[in-house]
Amino acid sequence: MHIRVDDIVEVIAGEDRVRGKVLKVLRDERKVVVEGVNRVYRHIRRSQKNLQGGRLSKEMPVSISNVMLVCTACGRPARTGARFRPDGTKERYCKKCKAAIGIIAPPRAMHAGK
């Protein structure tokens, strides 16, 4: 899974087709929570903790297949890949413009020089 928290993604399916920031990644369910997308209302009863009660709006998870990572270099949604840099560090990259997006893993001697 090449999407991480604080990445900017674009929703490509569903009713909310917008860009937003990833707030949470649920790896076991293969879902992400995106800021401002798939909002639902949770009705809250009055209590000592919540004196007024009412409706609370919150984001619900979206399937990872319905979002695309937005490249920081070209600004377009693009597919991503993983590659090793000459020092052995593994990084994500944009398959459209070949720009690096971020580091995935620290350097390893077995991948250095490839």
N, C-alpha and C positions, 0 to 999 in steps of 0.2 A: 504494500500500500504506500503510494508516494505522496499522500496528502498528510500534512501535519498541522498542529495547532498554530494559529496566527497566519496561515497561508490565505491568500486571496483566491477564491474560487468563483466560477460562474456556473449557475444552475442551468443545465441544458435540457431538462425535462420537467414537466409538471406545470402548475399554475404560477409559481413564483420564479420567473426567468430573470434573475438579477445577479449582480455580483455581491459578494459578502465575505466576511472574515470567518474563518473556522474557529469555533469556540471550543469544541470537544470532538475527539475522535473515538468512536466505539469500535475497536478492532474486532472483537468477537462477533458482533452483529454486522460488520462491514457497513457501518453508517457513520455519518458526520452530522454535527449540529452547526448550522450556519447562521450567522447573525442576521435577523430580520426575515428568515425564510421558514415556511411551514409553521406559522404562528397559530396557536390554539388558545382557547380560553379555559382557565381552570377556575371553577366556582369555589369560593372559600366561605365557609360558615363563620359567623361572628364568634369570637372567643376572647379570652383575656390577652392572648398573644396578638391577635388581630382584631382590634375593637370594631372596625367598620365592616369588615367582610367585603364581599363583592366578587368581581371577576379579575383574575390575574392572567395577563397575556404572557405566554412563554413559547420558546422555539422547541420544536420537536425534531428528532433525527430524520435525515434524508439519506437515501441509499447512496453509497459511494459511486455507483454507476451513473447517477444523475448529475454529477458535478464534474467540472474540468478545472484543473489548476491553471491560473492565469500567470503567464510568464512575466517576470519582472523586467526583462530586457525589451521584449517586443510589445508587451501589453495586451496580447491576444491569448485566448484560451488555447492550450496546446496539450498534446500528449507528452508524457515525460518518460525518460529512460534513466538508467543508472549506468555509470561508467567509472573507470578508475583513472585518477590523475597520475602523472609520472612519479609522484612521491608515494603512491600507494593508497591515497585517500579516495574513498568512494563518494561520489557526488550525484545529485539529481541534475538533469539537464533537459532543456526544451528541445523537442525533436524538430521544431520548425526552424528556429534560428541557431540552434546548437549552443546557446548560452547556458552557463552554469546557474542553477537555481539555489542550491544549498548542499551542505555536507551531510552525508548519511552516516558514514562510519569513519573512525580515525585511521591514520596510516597503518598499513601492515607491510611487513618486509616481503612477504610472498607475492604481493601485487606491485611492488615498486619496480620501476623500469619497464613496464609493459605499455 
